[in-house]
Structures are given as structure tokens and as C-alpha cells.
């Protein structure tokens, strides 16, 4: 008997935003999109929520879906663990709206989102990265730079 390997679902994209809303007529609205980088006023900080809009292609049938966020220090928070997902017959795409609320920021750096899909014995893992920076630190560095430029111009 030959073992059948399924083709891995393809991670098309993940969009990081402040909110995801389901609208009338089946539309989805994404509010406050980030370009893989969030600046918070200070660290530590608590964002009311952070949302992830993720699309996969090459999907069909039943899957288990997991979604975790790993902080720069290595702390892992499981947002969704092995949730059953049924892709409708004839559809080949899966879109997942994940909300992390509240989202506690303990430090600056690169955060990793680990998205897991499992179908039977086949397991697939995908990584999406985003950064968080401390606005107070960025402002202080900018002010120091401007002061140094003014001082250099005076000499």
C-alpha cells in the first residue's frame, strides 16, 4: 500500500492590523494596517488587541489550525490550539481571522507568529514575523540625533 502525501497548503499572506470586521454582504474590513512594525508609546505596554488576517491556498477538507505568538525573549502564547477547520467542498482557500486580546508587550524586538496546520498525520508550520518598538526610545534617539546635528552645524 502506497502512502499518499498531501500537497502542503500555501501561505499566501498575513496582514497585521488593529481590527477585523465582518461587514454586510460577506465583506471583511481590516482597520489600522501595520507594515510588519508596531510602535508603542512605551514598554511595557498593553494593546487592546492585535489582529491577524491570514490566507492559505491549496486547502481542502478538514484541518486542525493552531496559532501562537513567540515574544523576542522566547515566551510563547498559544492563541488557538488545534481548532477544527472545515474547508467547504470546492473551495481551495482558507482565510483565518485571529485576534490576540489583550496583547501584552513586555519588550521590544521581533515577534514570531507560528501558524500550524495539520491534516491527518501531515503537519505544516508557517512563520510570520513582526516587530515592536518603544516610541519613547525612538523619540529620545531622534532628539539626541537632532541635538548632535545642531551642535555639529554650530562648529
N, CA, C and O of each residue as an XYZ file, in Angstrom:
620
protein
N       0.844     -1.191      0.000
C       0.000      0.000      0.000
C       0.880      1.241      0.000
O       1.826      1.341      0.782
N       0.570      2.171     -0.866
C       1.360      3.380     -1.012
C       0.774      4.490     -0.144
O      -0.436      4.714     -0.123
N       1.664      5.181      0.573
C       1.221      6.290      1.416
C       1.047      7.529      0.545
O       1.920      7.858     -0.258
N      -0.079      8.213      0.706
C      -0.370      9.399     -0.088
C       0.092     10.631      0.675
O      -0.302     10.847      1.820
N       0.931     11.436      0.032
C       1.388     12.694      0.616
C       0.481     13.805      0.095
O       0.294     13.939     -1.114
N      -0.075     14.590      0.989
C      -0.866     15.713      0.509
C       0.066     16.890      0.240
O       1.118     17.023      0.864
N      -0.337     17.730     -0.689
C       0.429     18.916     -1.007
C       0.245     19.915      0.127
O      -0.874     20.136      0.588
N       1.331     20.512      0.574
C       1.262     21.458      1.683
C       0.434     22.675      1.302
O       0.572     23.200      0.197
N      -0.433     23.132      2.216
C      -1.129     24.388      1.959
C      -0.097     25.506      1.769
O       0.967     25.493      2.387
N      -0.422     26.455      0.922
C       0.489     27.558      0.651
C       0.046     28.789      1.429
O      -1.093     29.239      1.305
N       0.967     29.331      2.237
C       0.699     30.566      2.980
C       0.787     31.725      1.989
O       1.870     32.055      1.508
N      -0.344     32.332      1.691
C      -0.384     33.439      0.730
C       0.065     34.749      1.379
O       0.917     35.456      0.841
N      -0.520     35.066      2.548
C      -0.138     36.300      3.234
C      -0.726     36.326      4.634
O      -1.667     35.600      4.954
N      -0.142     37.184      5.454
C      -0.695     37.540      6.761
C      -0.652     39.055      6.849
O       0.379     39.670      6.573
N      -1.765     39.655      7.232
C      -1.838     41.101      7.415
C      -2.054     41.369      8.901
O      -2.933     40.783      9.533
N      -1.245     42.254      9.437
C      -1.295     42.658     10.839
C      -2.095     43.958     10.922
O      -1.818     44.910     10.193
N      -3.097     43.996     11.821
C      -3.939     45.196     11.903
C      -4.540     45.340     13.303
O      -4.390     44.474     14.165
N      -5.225     46.469     13.492
C      -5.876     46.759     14.778
C      -7.198     46.030     14.957
O      -7.557     45.652     16.073
N      -7.934     45.829     13.845
C      -9.253     45.222     13.979
C      -9.670     44.579     12.661
O      -9.264     45.017     11.584
N     -10.481     43.540     12.763
C     -11.082     42.865     11.615
C     -12.583     42.854     11.856
O     -13.053     42.429     12.911
N     -13.333     43.330     10.860
C     -14.785     43.397     10.999
C     -15.459     42.673      9.845
O     -15.093     42.849      8.683
N     -16.442     41.864     10.182
C     -17.264     41.212      9.160
C     -18.399     42.167      8.828
O     -19.160     42.567      9.709
N     -18.512     42.528      7.569
C     -19.495     43.516      7.123
C     -20.674     42.833      6.443
O     -20.638     41.637      6.154
N     -21.709     43.609      6.196
C     -22.871     43.130      5.454
C     -22.420     42.694      4.066
O     -21.482     43.263      3.507
N     -23.070     41.710      3.523
C     -22.747     41.264      2.175
C     -21.510     40.382      2.108
O     -20.990     40.126      1.023
N     -21.035     39.915      3.259
C     -19.899     38.997      3.270
C     -18.534     39.646      3.136
O     -17.531     38.950      2.979
N     -18.482     40.979      3.195
C     -17.192     41.664      3.090
C     -16.478     41.646      4.433
O     -17.103     41.572      5.491
N     -15.149     41.717      4.363
C     -14.315     41.827      5.547
C     -13.581     43.157      5.486
O     -12.983     43.491      4.463
N     -13.623     43.919      6.578
C     -12.889     45.184      6.657
C     -11.743     45.029      7.641
O     -11.918     44.520      8.748
N     -10.565     45.480      7.218
C      -9.372     45.478      8.065
C      -9.092     46.920      8.456
O      -9.004     47.792      7.591
N      -8.949     47.181      9.756
C      -8.727     48.536     10.259
C      -7.315     48.667     10.821
O      -6.821     47.765     11.498
N      -6.676     49.787     10.537
C      -5.377     50.089     11.130
C      -4.297     49.103     10.736
O      -3.722     48.436     11.595
N      -4.013     49.004      9.441
C      -2.997     48.062      8.959
C      -1.592     48.514      9.353
O      -1.275     49.703      9.328
N      -0.768     47.551      9.713
C       0.642     47.796     10.034
C       1.505     47.174      8.941
O       1.123     46.188      8.310
N       2.664     47.766      8.734
C       3.623     47.225      7.773
C       4.663     46.403      8.538
O       5.848     46.736      8.515
N       4.238     45.346      9.208
C       5.098     44.442      9.978
C       5.816     45.131     11.141
O       6.789     44.593     11.668
N       5.346     46.320     11.548
C       6.031     47.050     12.610
C       5.017     47.875     13.400
O       4.249     48.650     12.830
N       5.031     47.698     14.708
C       4.156     48.457     15.596
C       5.037     49.281     16.525
O       5.992     48.763     17.103
N       4.715     50.574     16.671
C       5.405     51.428     17.640
C       4.421     51.678     18.776
O       3.322     52.190     18.562
N       4.834     51.309     19.988
C       4.005     51.529     21.173
C       4.569     52.724     21.942
O       5.758     53.021     21.825
N       3.725     53.423     22.738
C       4.196     54.620     23.446
C       5.366     54.358     24.395
O       6.292     55.164     24.487
N       5.317     53.239     25.090
C       6.403     52.846     25.992
C       6.331     51.341     26.202
O       5.355     50.688     25.833
N       7.374     50.816     26.796
C       7.429     49.383     27.112
C       7.662     49.264     28.606
O       8.555     49.936     29.122
N       6.909     48.445     29.331
C       5.848     47.557     28.854
C       4.603     48.347     28.464
O       4.415     49.497     28.861
N       3.754     47.683     27.666
C       2.537     48.309     27.167
C       1.525     47.208     26.862
O       1.905     46.085     26.531
N       0.240     47.530     26.973
C      -0.816     46.580     26.630
C      -1.661     47.179     25.504
O      -2.303     48.215     25.676
N      -1.647     46.513     24.360
C      -2.531     46.891     23.257
C      -3.871     46.200     23.487
O      -3.897     45.028     23.860
N      -5.001     46.913     23.268
C      -6.300     46.271     23.489
C      -6.446     44.988     22.673
O      -6.988     43.993     23.155
N      -5.954     45.021     21.424
C      -5.945     43.816     20.606
C      -5.036     44.018     19.404
O      -4.787     45.138     18.958
N      -4.559     42.907     18.906
C      -3.794     42.857     17.665
C      -4.443     41.757     16.838
O      -4.711     40.668     17.344
N      -4.697     42.046     15.558
C      -5.415     41.100     14.705
C      -4.537     40.640     13.544
O      -3.677     41.374     13.056
N      -4.780     39.418     13.124
C      -4.030     38.805     12.030
C      -5.027     38.228     11.029
O      -5.871     37.404     11.381
N      -4.919     38.669      9.786
C      -5.769     38.188      8.696
C      -4.858     37.347      7.808
O      -3.980     37.883      7.133
N      -5.062     36.043      7.807
C      -4.150     35.110      7.145
C      -4.886     34.295      6.100
O      -5.981     33.789      6.346
N      -4.271     34.172      4.926
C      -4.884     33.425      3.825
C      -3.945     32.320      3.377
O      -2.739     32.518      3.228
N      -4.539     31.137      3.163
C      -3.831     29.979      2.614
C      -4.538     29.524      1.356
O      -5.759     29.637      1.254
N      -3.789     29.012      0.402
C      -4.371     28.341     -0.764
C      -3.951     26.870     -0.698
O      -3.229     26.463      0.212
N      -4.409     26.087     -1.665
C      -4.161     24.635     -1.715
C      -4.685     23.949     -0.452
O      -4.000     23.117      0.143
N      -5.883     24.302     -0.060
C      -6.506     23.674      1.109
C      -7.804     23.010      0.682
O      -8.518     23.514     -0.185
N      -8.097     21.887      1.291
C      -9.392     21.256      1.097
C      -9.637     20.303      2.254
O      -8.702     19.737      2.821
N     -10.904     20.133      2.594
C     -11.259     19.182      3.643
C     -11.045     19.694      5.052
O     -11.142     20.891      5.324
N     -10.754     18.761      5.936
C     -10.654     19.002      7.374
C      -9.204     19.267      7.781
O      -8.301     18.541      7.367
N      -8.983     20.297      8.585
C      -7.660     20.633      9.120
C      -7.781     20.938     10.597
O      -8.862     21.249     11.097
N      -6.666     20.845     11.284
C      -6.528     21.375     12.642
C      -5.676     22.634     12.489
O      -4.651     22.618     11.809
N      -6.108     23.726     13.127
C      -5.456     25.028     12.999
C      -4.931     25.462     14.355
O      -5.651     25.413     15.352
N      -3.653     25.895     14.392
C      -3.052     26.416     15.616
C      -2.394     27.755     15.309
O      -1.930     27.988     14.193
N      -2.359     28.634     16.310
C      -1.804     29.970     16.117
C      -1.149     30.392     17.423
O      -1.821     30.513     18.448
N       0.161     30.619     17.391
C       0.915     31.009     18.586
C       1.768     32.225     18.282
O       2.152     32.456     17.136
N       2.063     33.005     19.320
C       2.954     34.154     19.183
C       4.108     33.953     20.149
O       3.915     33.678     21.333
N       5.326     34.099     19.607
C       6.537     33.956     20.420
C       7.187     35.334     20.536
O       7.544     35.952     19.532
N       7.335     35.808     21.780
C       7.948     37.113     22.051
C       9.460     37.027     21.833
O      10.023     35.934     21.786
N      10.113     38.183     21.700
C      11.567     38.178     21.479
C      12.355     37.411     22.549
O      13.410     36.847     22.258
N      11.845     37.392     23.776
C      12.515     36.670     24.854
C      12.255     35.177     24.851
O      12.808     34.453     25.679
N      11.415     34.698     23.926
C      11.149     33.272     23.816
C       9.851     32.814     24.450
O       9.489     31.644     24.326
N       9.131     33.719     25.136
C       7.859     33.336     25.750
C       6.843     33.079     24.645
O       6.673     33.893     23.737
N       6.172     31.937     24.736
C       5.191     31.549     23.711
C       3.790     31.603     24.298
O       3.532     31.102     25.392
N       2.877     32.235     23.528
C       1.479     32.295     23.940
C       0.649     31.645     22.841
O       0.641     32.106     21.700
N      -0.046     30.574     23.195
C      -0.924     29.904     22.242
C      -2.257     30.646     22.217
O      -2.954     30.727     23.229
N      -2.603     31.187     21.049
C      -3.867     31.896     20.889
C      -4.961     30.899     20.510
O      -6.069     30.952     21.043
N      -4.644     29.988     19.585
C      -5.562     28.926     19.160
C      -4.759     27.633     19.117
O      -3.651     27.602     18.582
N      -5.322     26.566     19.682
C      -4.613     25.286     19.680
C      -5.502     24.198     19.100
O      -6.551     23.872     19.656
N      -5.070     23.640     17.974
C      -5.736     22.501     17.336
C      -7.248     22.678     17.189
O      -8.027     21.813     17.592
N      -7.645     23.791     16.614
C      -9.059     24.050     16.339
C      -9.442     23.363     15.031
O      -8.709     23.451     14.047
N     -10.587     22.678     15.015
C     -11.048     22.013     13.798
C     -11.536     23.041     12.789
O     -12.328     23.926     13.111
N     -11.046     22.904     11.561
C     -11.435     23.788     10.469
C     -11.885     22.923      9.301
O     -11.191     21.987      8.905
N     -13.046     23.243      8.757
C     -13.563     22.525      7.591
C     -13.591     23.480      6.408
O     -14.308     24.480      6.420
N     -12.804     23.163      5.385
C     -12.825     23.951      4.154
C     -13.975     23.403      3.307
O     -14.016     22.204      3.035
N     -14.909     24.260      2.886
C     -16.074     23.779      2.119
C     -15.669     23.089      0.818
O     -14.662     23.438      0.201
N     -16.472     22.104      0.413
C     -16.219     21.399     -0.846
C     -16.117     22.407     -1.985
O     -16.932     23.324     -2.089
N     -15.116     22.230     -2.831
C     -14.922     23.106     -3.982
C     -14.066     24.320     -3.686
O     -13.503     24.913     -4.607
N     -13.953     24.705     -2.423
C     -13.094     25.835     -2.062
C     -11.665     25.334     -1.929
O     -11.441     24.209     -1.482
N     -10.719     26.137     -2.304
C      -9.315     25.750     -2.207
C      -8.524     26.747     -1.370
O      -7.296     26.684     -1.309
N      -9.247     27.678     -0.718
C      -8.598     28.683      0.100
C      -9.183     28.661      1.502
O     -10.344     28.314      1.715
N      -8.349     29.039      2.435
C      -8.799     29.189      3.808
C      -8.322     30.531      4.324
O      -7.139     30.855      4.217
N      -9.228     31.311      4.882
C      -8.874     32.596      5.476
C      -9.152     32.515      6.963
O     -10.224     32.080      7.385
N      -8.175     32.940      7.756
C      -8.279     32.850      9.204
C      -8.137     34.232      9.812
O      -7.158     34.931      9.552
N      -9.108     34.627     10.618
C      -9.056     35.882     11.360
C      -8.723     35.533     12.804
O      -9.495     34.851     13.478
N      -7.571     36.004     13.274
C      -7.152     35.694     14.638
C      -6.973     36.999     15.400
O      -6.322     37.929     14.924
N      -7.558     37.050     16.587
C      -7.475     38.235     17.428
C      -6.773     37.866     18.729
O      -7.187     36.946     19.435
N      -5.710     38.596     19.033
C      -5.000     38.439     20.307
C      -5.416     39.626     21.174
O      -5.007     40.760     20.922
N      -6.230     39.360     22.196
C      -6.772     40.443     23.003
C      -6.846     40.035     24.473
O      -7.442     39.009     24.800
N      -6.252     40.823     25.354
C      -5.323     41.923     25.113
C      -3.969     41.379     24.656
O      -3.678     40.193     24.812
N      -3.147     42.267     24.089
C      -1.819     41.872     23.633
C      -0.794     42.614     24.482
O      -0.611     43.824     24.351
N      -0.132     41.862     25.351
C       0.833     42.458     26.280
C       2.217     42.510     25.644
O       2.737     41.501     25.167
N       2.807     43.714     25.647
C       4.141     43.922     25.097
C       5.095     44.113     26.275
O       5.055     45.129     26.969
N       5.950     43.120     26.483
C       6.904     43.192     27.584
C       8.237     43.777     27.178
O       9.010     44.218     28.030
N       8.517     43.787     25.887
C       9.795     44.310     25.411
C       9.772     44.513     23.911
O       8.852     44.086     23.213
N      10.809     45.175     23.442
C      10.945     45.437     22.006
C      11.551     44.240     21.301
O      12.148     43.364     21.927
N      11.387     44.218     19.991
C      12.053     43.199     19.195
C      11.134     42.563     18.178
O      10.042     43.055     17.893
N      11.610     41.450     17.638
C      10.880     40.728     16.601
C      10.058     39.616     17.254
O      10.580     38.785     17.997
N       8.766     39.628     16.957
C       7.838     38.613     17.421
C       7.601     37.632     16.281
O       7.560     38.033     15.118
N       7.448     36.374     16.595
C       7.161     35.360     15.587
C       5.769     34.794     15.803
O       5.398     34.400     16.909
N       5.015     34.763     14.725
C       3.721     34.097     14.727
C       3.962     32.723     14.120
O       4.500     32.610     13.019
N       3.567     31.692     14.830
C       3.717     30.332     14.319
C       2.321     29.794     14.036
O       1.497     29.629     14.936
N       2.082     29.525     12.746
C       0.783     29.037     12.298
C       0.937     27.560     11.961
O       1.762     27.186     11.128
N       0.147     26.737     12.605
C       0.212     25.304     12.362
C      -1.055     24.792     11.700
O      -2.166     25.142     12.098
N      -0.874     23.962     10.689
C      -1.987     23.280     10.030
C      -1.675     21.790     10.035
O      -0.556     21.386      9.719
N      -2.646     20.986     10.389
C      -2.455     19.537     10.392
C      -3.637     18.891      9.678
O      -4.792     19.272      9.866
N      -3.309     17.904      8.855
C      -4.342     17.122      8.173
C      -3.912     15.670      8.304
O      -2.953     15.227      7.673
N      -4.640     14.946      9.132
C      -4.238     13.570      9.411
C      -2.868     13.567     10.071
O      -2.643     14.272     11.054
N      -1.956     12.773      9.528
C      -0.606     12.689     10.088
C       0.316     13.780      9.539
O       1.436     13.935     10.026
N      -0.132     14.534      8.541
C       0.686     15.593      7.942
C       0.544     16.875      8.745
O      -0.563     17.348      9.002
N       1.697     17.431      9.139
C       1.712     18.685      9.893
C       2.547     19.701      9.132
O       3.618     19.388      8.611
N       2.032     20.926      9.080
C       2.718     22.006      8.376
C       2.823     23.198      9.316
O       1.897     23.488     10.073
N       3.964     23.888      9.260
C       4.169     25.034     10.135
C       4.678     26.209      9.305
O       5.532     26.048      8.434
N       4.138     27.392      9.590
C       4.468     28.606      8.861
C       4.816     29.683      9.880
O       4.238     29.723     10.966
N       5.764     30.561      9.532
C       6.193     31.615     10.448
C       5.996     32.979      9.786
O       6.389     33.190      8.638
N       5.394     33.879     10.513
C       5.231     35.277     10.103
C       5.881     36.110     11.195
O       5.682     35.833     12.378
N       6.656     37.129     10.822
C       7.360     37.945     11.814
C       6.909     39.391     11.746
O       6.606     39.921     10.677
N       6.873     40.020     12.921
C       6.614     41.455     13.001
C       7.431     42.016     14.163
O       7.839     41.283     15.063
N       7.660     43.329     14.127
C       8.492     43.969     15.147
C       7.665     44.952     15.961
O       6.686     45.522     15.479
N       8.085     45.134     17.213
C       7.504     46.153     18.075
C       8.647     46.995     18.627
O       9.648     46.475     19.118
N       8.468     48.326     18.531
C       9.474     49.266     19.026
C       8.875     50.179     20.082
O       7.675     50.454     20.078
N       9.726     50.642     20.984
C       9.357     51.540     22.062
C       9.425     52.979     21.544
O      10.504     53.468     21.213
N       8.278     53.654     21.474
C       8.208     55.022     20.973
C       9.038     55.997     21.797
O       9.628     56.919     21.233
N       9.101     55.822     23.109
C       9.916     56.708     23.953
C      11.392     56.598     23.574
O      12.089     57.610     23.486
N      11.861     55.390     23.352
C      13.259     55.198     22.965
C      13.528     55.824     21.604
O      14.538     56.504     21.423
N      12.638     55.603     20.649
C      12.808     56.173     19.311
C      12.829     57.700     19.364
O      13.644     58.332     18.693
N      11.937     58.292     20.158
C      11.892     59.752     20.290
C      13.177     60.278     20.912
O      13.719     61.280     20.445
N      13.676     59.619     21.964
C      14.918     60.050     22.620
C      16.100     59.961     21.651
O      16.948     60.853     21.628
N      16.161     58.897     20.856
C      17.247     58.756     19.884
C      17.161     59.851     18.823
O      18.185     60.390     18.402
N      15.951     60.178     18.394
C      15.767     61.233     17.403
C      16.213     62.578     17.968
O      16.936     63.326     17.311
N      15.781     62.878     19.183
C      16.168     64.152     19.808
C      17.671     64.246     19.994
O      18.245     65.320     19.811
N      18.319     63.154     20.352
C      19.774     63.145     20.506
C      20.448     63.383     19.155
O      21.427     64.125     19.075
N      19.938     62.766     18.108
C      20.472     62.948     16.762
C      20.355     64.408     16.323
O      21.313     64.979     15.800
N      19.175     65.018     16.536
C      18.967     66.425     16.155
C      19.912     67.331     16.916
O      20.495     68.250     16.341
N      20.067     67.074     18.223
C      20.977     67.887     19.042
C      22.412     67.769     18.535
O      23.133     68.764     18.471
N      22.823     66.560     18.175
C      24.188     66.360     17.655
C      24.372     67.069     16.319
O      25.434     67.633     16.056
N      23.349     67.043     15.479
C      23.416     67.724     14.180
C      23.510     69.242     14.366
O      24.262     69.912     13.659
N      22.741     69.780     15.323
C      22.775     71.216     15.597
C      24.139     71.616     16.150
O      24.685     72.663     15.799
N      24.678     70.767     17.018
C      25.987     71.041     17.611
C      27.066     71.001     16.533
O      27.955     71.852     16.518
N      26.998     70.035     15.643
C      27.981     69.913     14.558
C      27.874     71.105     13.609
O      28.885     71.574     13.086
N      26.647     71.598     13.383
C      26.437     72.744     12.495
C      26.954     74.032     13.113
O      27.322     74.958     12.390
N      26.989     74.107     14.447
C      27.445     75.315     15.148
C      28.970     75.407     15.138
O      29.527     76.491     15.309
N      29.636     74.291     14.940
C      31.112     74.288     14.960
C      31.696     74.583     13.627
O      32.919     74.616     13.482
